[in-house]
Amino acid sequence: MASPLEGLLALSNARTRRVSSYDRTGGNADRVLFGPGETFVLADLPGAGIVRHIWITTASRDPLSRRNMVLRVFVDGQDHPCVESPLGDFFGQGWGLKYNFASLPLACAPKDGHALVCYWPMPYGQGCRIEVENQGPEPLDAFYYYVDYEEHEAISDNVPRFHAWYNQEVTTPQDGVENEWGVLGAEPTNTTDAHNYLFCECEGRGHFVGVNYYVHSPGPVWYGEGDDMFLIDDELWPGLHGTGTEDYFNMSWCPDEVYMHPYFGCARAPGRGNDSGRFGWIGKTHVYRFHIEDPIRFQKSLRASIEHGHANVLTLDLASVAYWYQTLPTKPFPPLATAPERAPMPEIGVAEIHRWRDAWRRERGSGKLWGNEL
């Protein structure tokens, strides 16, 4: 494969343009303000072209503003979006938090992850509209943006359009028991993807190019024994079947550290304190995998999912944004969860762990119990 820098040697008849929040009076008041329930259109581009770059930064008194703001992109006259996601989750920040993230197509840049950057190319043949809706309870104190794009004479219908879909679920154990690692008996088996966490389901022709995966674990056991599964076209069993969550994300052996490669990595990890593994994997972890060199191609349909623990045995607060390209028309996404429904589950901390221990001791009659008795 040629270096992406080779593309700089090719001339084009395209015209590079930009829309931004710059102060039209010539002053320095470059921000946009909009309140709760309002939608702001960043760009409404006619004709044919390719969006090449988006940069956004915001300020709000709403602590969950980056999950309460919703990004949507409409192309080629479709009345439903090809991109619909909470703003932070799309760019690579989960749970409404702000933290640095670096990858090839997406980044959240200093200061402290405030700058949201996208380089996914977004082609369109008959217009493109990019908008953000404020579904939070507070107005935005500041919203700054760039949208850099190219105007083309035409973009063929055969050029696949960019798509991104947000999903979330608080999972429950498939058989009612959180029996990971066989701690509570014989390990179960899983011969279907029916109970997996779903992160992409689409119809048409195209290729899957990646996912941001946000895991909030309320328990100390390793969350990542779940396998990834991709059903392509008419497959009844996944033609792509993985061996564990960290394996799909190109890591290994239950990682719990920040590592950011252009194509994959862990942008946020809770950390386990000392070498004894204190608190296990309780907390929020953000991992990502972009199929830049190895897109997953489909001719009719794609269903991509992952187990929540081996054989779906864990309760996890999961969220994801999947990215893919496909031809139009596309079916509408399922309804987006409301802003209150998108709020992260509460943190599990020292007090909650102590209550678990006290309940366990009471169940066994109290006395001199250390905590490892069967």
DRENROLUM-641096 format. One record per atom (N, C-alpha, C): x, y, z. Coordinates in steps of 0.02 Angstrom, whole numbers, plus 50000, padded with zeros to 5 digits. Layout:
# DRENROLUM-641096
XYZ/...
# end
This chain:
# DRENROLUM-641096
500424994050000/500005000050000/500445006250000/500275011149958/500655017249954/500555021350018/501045025350035/500995029850092/500435034850079/500065036750131/499555041950122/499855048650099/500505049550112/500825055650089/500885055950013/500845050149979/500865050049906/500295053949876/499735054249912/499155057949886/499295065349878/499795067949912/499975075049906/500285076649839/500475071549801/500775072649736/500265073049680/499635071549695/499115071449643/498745078149641/498705081049582/498315087149573/497575085449566/497155090249583/496435089249581/496085095649560/495515094949528/495105100749510/494645102849567/494675099249623/494245101049681/494455107849708/493975111149741/494095117649772/494015116849848/494525118849885/494495118149958/494145124149988/493665122750033/493265127850065/493215126550140/492965131450176/492875130650248/492255134550271/491905131650320/491435135450360/491675135050432/491615140550470/491845140650538/491425145650578/491575146050642/491205150550686/491525157450691/491945159250643/492305165650649/491815171550653/492035176750686/491625182850696/491555186550630/490945186650603/490815189750538/490915197250538/490955200350598/491055207650601/491795209450596/492235204550597/492945205850598/493235206250667/492825205350718/493055205350787/493305198550808/493355197650874/493625191350901/493105187250938/492475188850929/491935185050962/491745179150917/492175174150915/492105168650867/491645163050889/491405163350950/491005157750975/490275158250954/489945152450955/489235151950944/488905150051010/488325152751024/487955151151085/487285148151065/487095142651098/486415140151089/486205136351152/485555136751165/485295134551229/485025127551229/484745125351285/484455118651291/483885117651240/483895111951208/483385110351159/483495113251090/484015117251081/484145120451017/484635116350975/484555116750909/484995113450862/485355118750821/486005117950815/486415122650776/486695119050715/486625121950656/486885119150594/487585121950581/488085117650586/488775119750573/488895120950499/488625116550458/488745116950386/488145114150349/487935117850297/487405115450251/487675116350181/487995111050156/488405111450096/488015108950036/487945112949983/487585110649923/488035106549877/487735103249829/488115099949776/488505093949799/489085092949769/489495087049781/490155089149814/490415084849857/491045086449889/491245081149939/491755082749978/492015078350030/492205082550090/491905081250147/492135084350209/492785080950229/493305084950240/493965082150254/494185082850327/493905087750362/494165089150429/493635092850469/493535090850531/493095094250578/493475095450642/493435101550668/493725103250734/493185106950774/493095104850837/492595107850880/492895108550950/492745114050984/492865114451056/492275118051088/492125116251150/491525118751183/491675120551256/491225124351285/491225125651357/490505125751381/490385122451438/489705122151465/489735120751539/489235123151575/489165121551646/488865114651657/488625111651604/488345104851609/488925099851611/489005096051667/489575091451671/489525085651621/488935084451594/488845079051545/488715081951475/488945087951463/488775091151399/489005087151339/489575083851344/489835080251285/489445073851271/489065071451319/488595066051304/487895068751291/487755074651315/487085077551304/487035081151237/487595083151207/487575085951139/487595080251088/487185080851037/487125075450987/487345078050919/487825074650888/488065076250821/487675072150770/487445075550718/487105072050662/487375074650596/487435069950548/487635071650480/487125068650432/486865072750387/486395070550335/486725071550267/486645066750222/486935067450155/486425065450102/486495068550044/486155066549982/485395066249989/485115070650029/484395071250034/484045066150077/484415061550109/484075056850154/483795060650214/483175058750235/482865062250290/483085059550358/483505054350359/483775051750421/484535052150417/484865052950474/485585054250473/485995048050458/486585049150429/487075043750421/487565043850478/487565049150518/487955049550579/487485052050634/487455048350690/487075050650748/487415048050810/487675052650851/488055050550909/488115056450957/488155055051022/488375060251068/489045063051045/489145069451054/489725072751026/490385069751051/490465069251117/491085066651144/491225059551124/490725055251126/490815048251109/491035047451036/490765051550991/490965051050921/491715052450912/491965057750945/492655059850935/493145055750976/492905052151027/493365047851065/493415049551138/492855051851167/492825053051240/492165050251265/492195045751314/491595042651340/491335046051402/490695044551417/490385046251481/490335053751495/490405057951445/490405065151455/491055067851483/491575063651488/492215065851516/492635069451463/493165072651487/493665075751443/494345072751458/494665069851409/495335067151416/495655066751348/496315066651346/496675066451283/496595059651249/496565059851183/496485053751142/496825055151075/497235050351052/497585051350989/497525045150946/497275045950885/497255040650836/497315043850767/497335039750714/497395042550647/496765046450626/496165043550632/495585047250607/495255051950657/495375050950722/495035054750773/495525056650828/495395062350861/495825064450916/495435069150962/495635069051025/495405073951075/496045077051103/496155083351086/496825086251093/496855091251151/497455092651175/497525097651228/497245104351206/497005108151256/497115107351326/496625102451357/496895097151390/496495092351428/495935089251387/496065087951323/495575084751281/494995089151260/495055095751266/494505100151249/494385100651173/494905099451132/494845100151060/494655093551028/494095093350992/493845087350960/494005087650885/494335082450860/494595082550791/494385076250754/494165077150692/493965071550649/494285072250580/494595066850556/494865066550488/494535061150445/493985058050469/493625053450426/493375057250364/493555055150303/493265058450244/492525056850237/492125061950223/491395061150218/491155063650150/491115059150101/490905061250034/490145062050029/489935066349983/489215067449970/489145069649897/488575067849867/488455069449797/487915074649787/487465075249838/486895079849831/486775083549897/487305086149925/487235090249984/487405086550049/487615090550098/487805087750164/487625092950217/487295090650270/487135095150326/487425092150390/487785096150428/488085094050491/487785098450546/487515095250597/487175099050650/487335096050718/487245100150770/487325097950839/486715100350878/486405095750915/485825097350957/486045097251030/485845102351066/485985102651138/485395099651176/485465093451198/484945090051236/485045090551311/485535094551333/485675095351403/485265100851435/485325101551501/484925106451538/485215113451538/485835114251514/486185120651517/486345123251447/486375129951439/486605132651375/487345131451366/487565131551304/488275131151290/488565138151297/489065138751340/489385145251349/489835147051291/490065141951256/490485143251197/490485136951153/490445138051088/490485132651039/490875135550979/491475132850968/491895134950912/491985129050864/492025130450799/492095124850753/492425126950687/492725122050654/492935122250584/492615116150549/492405117050488/492245111550442/492605112950377/493125109150363/493505109950300/493275104650250/493135106850189/492845102250140/493085104150070/492985099550023/493135100649953/492485100849913/492445105349866/491905105449817/492135101649755/491735096849732/491885092949673/491325093949621/491485092749559/490975093149507/490445087749518/490675081849539/490205076349552/490555071149596/490155067649635/490385061849673/489925056049654/490205050749629/489815045149604/489405041849660/488815039249641/488415035349689/488775029049712/489275026949673/489655020949692/490175022249746/490295028549761/490755030249816/490365029349882/490595025049926/490205023849987/490205029950033/489655030850069/489575036550114/489765034450185/490025039250222/490245038050291/489645037450337/489695032650384/489165031550434/489475030750503/489115032850554/489325031750623/488695031150666/488695025950709/488105024550750/488315023350822/487965026750867/488065025950939/487555020950967/487795016451010/487355011951046/487585011551118/487125009551162/487295008551232/486835003351263/487075000151316/486664995151351/486984993651418/486564993151470/486784990251533/486614982851528/487124978651519/487014971651507/486844967951572/486544962151564/486404957651621/486674950651603/486864946751653/487114939951638/486584935851601/486804932451549/486344928651506/485964923451546/486294920051593/485974914851634/485844917151705/485904923651718/485754926351784/486324926051834/486894922951817/487454922151863/488084925251833/488434929451871/489044932551847/489634927751858/489644922351821/490124916951831/490714917751784/491084923151791/491684923851749/492264919951780/492704917451736/493294913551756/493104907251794/492474905051789/492264899051825/492264899751900/492244905951926/492274907151998/491684903952034/491104903752002/490484901452034/490254894752006/490694891051975/490504884551947/490794883651878/490554878451843/490804877051776/490654882751729/491144884551687/491044889951640/490504888251590/490064893051574/489554891751524/489844891951453/489444889951405/489644890551334/489164895251299/489384897651241/488964902151202/489014900151129/488454898151099/488454895851030/488034900450985/487924906651007/487544911450967/487774918450985/487644923150940/487804930150955/487184933950979/486634930350992/485994933551007/486014937951070/486424936051119/486454939851182/487064944351187/487454944751134/488044949051134/487844956451135/488334960651153/488234967851146/488334969751073/487844973151043/487854974750972/488164981650962/488664982150917/488934988750902/488874990850830/488654986450785/488504988450717/488034983550685/487514986150651/487064981950612/486814986150554/487024984150493/486854988250435/486714983750375/486364986750326/486204983250264/486444987350206/486714983950155/486984987250097/487674984550081/488034988150040/488714986150020/489214991250047/489734988650079/490224993350106/490774989950144/491074993650191/491604990950233/491604994350301/491704990350352/491734992650421/492444994950436/492505000950468/493175003750478/493355004950551/492925003150598/493155003650667/492625005150718/492855005350782/492395006450838/492775009550897/492455014350930/492635016450997/492185012751045/492495009651096/492125005151141/492245007451212/491705009151248/491745012151314/491455007151365/491865004851411/491674999751459/491675002751530/491115002451564/491085004451634/490904998151674/491394995651712/491314989351748/491164990751822/490624987951849/490464988951920/490784983751965/491124978851936/491414973451975/492164972751963/492514969152008/493254968852003/493514963751954/493104959051932/493364953851887/493504956751818/493984953951783/494164956251715/493554955851670/493414961451635/492814962051594/492904959251524/493524957551504/493684956751433/493744949751407/493414944751438/493434938051410/492964937251350/492554942251336/492074941651282/492384941851213/492144937651168/492394937151099/492024942051054/492384944851005/492064948750952/491814943950898/491244945750866/490944941650815/490674946150759/490854944550696/490614948150638/490254943250591/489614944250581/489224940450532/489174944650469/489434941950414/489454945550350/488954942550302/488544946750272/488044944750222/487584939450250/487574933450221/487074928450240/487344923350290/487894924750324/488184919950371/487714918650429/487674912350450/487294910450509/487744910050570/488394909450560/488884909450614/489454914050594/489744917850640/490234922950621/490814920250581/490924923150523/491514921550484/492144924550516/492054929750555/492594932750595/492414931850668/492764927350702/492624925850772/493264926550812/493254930850863/493864932350900/493954927950962/494464929551001/494654925551059/494634929351125/494424935651123/494384939551184/494394946951169/494104950851214/494024957951201/494684961451188/495174960351231/495814963851222/496164961351158/496024955251137/496334952551076/496064956351015/495404957551013/495124961350957/495424968350954/495554971251011/495824978051013/496594978051010/496884972450986/497604971950972/498034972451034/497754970551092/498144970451154/498114963451183/498374962551244/498394955751271/498464955751347/498264950251377/498374948851448/498074954251494/497424955551484/497044959951530/497374966651541/497494970651489/497844976951498/497444981951539/497794986051576/497474991351616/497924997451617/498124999551557/498585005251552/498435008951487/498585015351487/498475019451427/499015017851375/498785016551314/499235015151257/498855017351194/499145021851155/498785024451097/499205023851034/499005019150991/499285018150925/498815021750875/499055023650816/498605026850768/497985022650750/498035015950755/497485011650734/497115008250791/497405008050851/497095004350906/497395006550972/497065004651027/497365006151091/496865006951146/497115009451203/496715010751263/496835018051282/496325022151272/496395029351285/496265031151357/495905026851392/495765028151463/495725021451499/496045020951558/496035015051599/495985017051672/495595013451713/495515015451782/496145014551824/496575009751806/497165008251846/496975004151907/497414999651928/497244994951982/497644996352045/497895002352054/498235003952116/498915000652120/499004995852166/499654992752175/499684985952140/500234982452150/500344976152114/499874970552136/499534971352192/499074966052214/498434966152174/498344971052129/497734971252090/497154974052129/497284978852173/496764981652214/496194984552172/495584982552188/494964984552154/494884981352086/495364977252064/495274973851999/495154978851943/494664977351901/494534981551842/493904985751851/493734987551912/493174992051922/493324998851891/492835001551855/492925008351829/492825008751754/493045014351726/492905016151656/493525015051613/493435011251559/493975009751512/493735011451441/494145014851403/493995016451333/494525013251289/494315008451247/494755005351198/494485006751128/494925006351079/494725007851010/495105003550961/494795002450903/495094998550849/494855001250784/495315003650741/495145006250676/495445001850621/495024999550576/495224994950523/495444998950462/495985002650470/496235006850416/496575002550362/496984997750384/497334993250338/496934986950321/496434985450363/496074979050356/495324980050363/495014984050320/494284985150325/493904978550318/493354978050353/492934972050350/492394973250298/492434969750243/492014971150184/491384966850185/490834969750163/490204966150158/489844968350095/489454963850066/489094965150004/488354966350015/488074963450070/487354964050084/487214966950153/487584964550202/487434966550271/488024964950317/487994967950376/488494966550427/488164967050495/488334962150539/488124962450609/488754961250650/488954966250689/489564965950729/489374966550802/489644961950843/489464961850914/490054959050954/489974959451021/490494956851065/490164954451129/490424948851156/490144946251219/490324950851277/489874951451326/490024955151387/490244950051440/490904948751439/491164943151477/491074936751437/491474931551453/491394925251418/490674922751424/490374921151366/489684918651364/489184923651395/489364929951393/488904935251415/488694934551488/489184934151532/489034932851603/489074939251646/489244945051617/489384950851659/488874956451651/488764959951705/488404966351705/488914971851691/488824975351635/489274980751616/488854986551587/489084992551599/488794998451567/489214999751504/488944997851446/489314998151383/489045003551337/489485006751301/489295011451249/489815010951193/489615012751133/490065012051076/489855016751020/490345018350978/490205021650914/490565017650861/490175014950814/490455011150758/490495015650697/491005014450654/491125018550595/491175013950534/490835015750481/490875011750420/490675016050360/490835013450300/490645016450237/490185011650199/489655014350169/489225010150129/488845014350078/488575010950028/488175014349977/487485015950005/487155020749974/486475022749992/485975019249948/485335018849968/485055021550031/485205016950090/485135019750150/485245015950211/484605016050253/484525010950294/483945010850339/484085015450398/483555018450427/483655022850485/483945019050545/484325022650586/484565019850648/483985018950697/484055014350745/483565014050800/483555020750836/482995022350869/482955028750905/483525029550956/483825035450956/484365036851003/484075037251074/484435034251122/484225034851192/484185042151212/483715043851256/483645050651279/484245052751321/484315059251331/484885061751370/484905058751440/484335058451478/484365055151544/484565047851539/484335044351487/484515037351479/485255036451462/485565041451432/486265040951414/486735042551472/486465044851528/486895046551585/487265040351609/487915040851623/488295035051646/488025032451712/488105025951723/487935023051787/488395025751841/488175025751905/488595028451959/489235024451968/489745027751994/490385024552008/490315019752067/490675014152063/490755009652119/491415011252154/491395012152220/491995014152256/492115010052318/492525012752363/492725009252423/492125007652468/491665012352476/491095011152521/490655005452496/490535005252429/490124999952401/490464993152410/491114992752401/491484986552409/491444984252482/491484988852528/491444987052599/490754984352616/490234987252586/489554984652598/489484977552571/489784976152512/489764969352486/490074964552536/490654966452563/491004962052611/490584960952674/490274966252698/489864965552758/489274960952745/488944961652687/488374957252671/488604949952665/489194948852636/489454942052629/489594938952698/489884942952743/490044940452810/489394938752848/488904943052843/488264941752877/487934935352851/487984934352785/487694928352755/488004922052783/488634922452804/488994916652830/489044916652906/488644920752938/488614920553011/489124924953046/489474929253010/489984933653038/490554929453068/490834931653124/491394927953153/492054929753120/492554925553130/493224926853104/493274924753031/493004928852988/493014927452916/493484932352883/493934929752844/494434933952810/494164936752744/493804932552707/493524934852644/493644930152586/494084925152596/494204920352541/493904913452555/493494913052608/493184906652624/492644904952572/492594898552555/492094896352507/491424895252542/
# end
